[in-house]
Amino acid sequence: MTDDPIVYLNGEFLPISQARIPVLDRGFIYGDGVYEVIPVYRRAPFRMPHHLARLQHSLDGIRLANPMTNDAWDALVRDLCARQPFDDQSVYLQVTRGVAKRDHAFPKGVAPTVFMMSNPLALPSREQVEHGVAVVTAEDNRWLRCDLKTTSLLGNVLMRQKAADVGAVECVMFRDGHLTEASASNVLIVRAGVIVAPPKDNQILPGITYDATHEFAREAGMPMEVRAVTRDEALSADEMWLSSSTKEVLAVTTLDGKPFGGGVPGPMFRRMYQAFQQHKPAAARRA
Ligand SMILES: Cc1ncc(COP(=O)(O)O)c(C=O)c1O
């Protein structure tokens, strides 16, 4: 990897060291923007249409016009990927409400800021896949539009740090006695052979990987339910999984410092992980 990778900013490809935005950008001042993270396998974006649909949902949710058509986004993402010296990538794209005198209300006639970068895709280690990972739990105190992928991530940042402080990978959250999600992942559980996932409402991000696990479960004949999950159900589940674009699926084997699910990834996790690995290259070719 080069020390000065090529990024995209407002119509231009340039080395990241030369990319600059004004301090009055509303992304900087208010976190007034949205983003996406798209995994790229062998230079083929995975589930790009799903990511672009979610981007549109996030933009609609903050009342910001989409600066580009989906075809233009698609071409730009592929162009950015082609400029990187590595094959498996994680593309980050961000759209903010642009640069304007500081005032909470939306500015008029201001062009949005569009930024994209790509990093090597850092998938979980073999050790993490085989032995599972540690999580901590916390009360979900974020705002109630967690379905929008906004750059205002302080709630998630603080939760993730709670996990990092004790060497855990994630913080699993509960609101009003129900499982929501983790600071940068969705959470699914397994009880009595059934995968159970919280519904995609305003309290969680509609994960692209979450949807993928549903599809793969259906294909593999693994029973799955979407419904509210109580804290007790989650904490006494047979298995708990994290899902995200950069984690794929990971089993939780330590929760709040104690072994969880027998302390090893469960049989349903192994099936889902296999399904994921089998689908990856095929889906990447289709994209
Ligand atoms: C809060 C939150 N929930 C869930 C996810 C998983 O979404 P996806 O599978 O689209 O990566 C993420 C991804 O970063 C996230 O930040």
The ligand as a MOL file (V3000), in Angstrom:
LIG
                    3D

  0  0  0     0  0            999 V3000
M  V30 BEGIN CTAB
M  V30 COUNTS 16 16 0 0 0
M  V30 BEGIN ATOM
M  V30 1 C -24.1690 0.9200 13.8300 0
M  V30 2 C -23.9710 -0.0950 12.7550 0
M  V30 3 N -24.8270 -1.1240 12.6750 0
M  V30 4 C -24.6910 -2.0870 11.7360 0
M  V30 5 C -23.6470 -2.0520 10.8200 0
M  V30 6 C -23.5060 -3.1420 9.7950 0
M  V30 7 O -23.8890 -2.6840 8.5020 0
M  V30 8 P -23.2760 -3.3240 7.1810 0
M  V30 9 O -23.5660 -4.7830 7.2410 0
M  V30 10 O -24.0160 -2.6500 6.0940 0
M  V30 11 O -21.8160 -3.0360 7.1860 0
M  V30 12 C -22.7390 -1.0020 10.8570 0
M  V30 13 C -21.6260 -0.9490 9.8850 0
M  V30 14 O -20.6860 -0.2510 10.0220 0
M  V30 15 C -22.9020 0.0090 11.8470 0
M  V30 16 O -22.0400 1.0390 11.9210 0
M  V30 END ATOM
M  V30 BEGIN BOND
M  V30 1 1 1 2
M  V30 2 1 2 3
M  V30 3 2 2 15
M  V30 4 2 3 4
M  V30 5 1 4 5
M  V30 6 1 5 6
M  V30 7 2 5 12
M  V30 8 1 6 7
M  V30 9 1 7 8
M  V30 10 2 8 9
M  V30 11 1 8 10
M  V30 12 1 8 11
M  V30 13 1 12 13
M  V30 14 1 12 15
M  V30 15 2 13 14
M  V30 16 1 15 16
M  V30 END BOND
M  V30 END CTAB
M  END
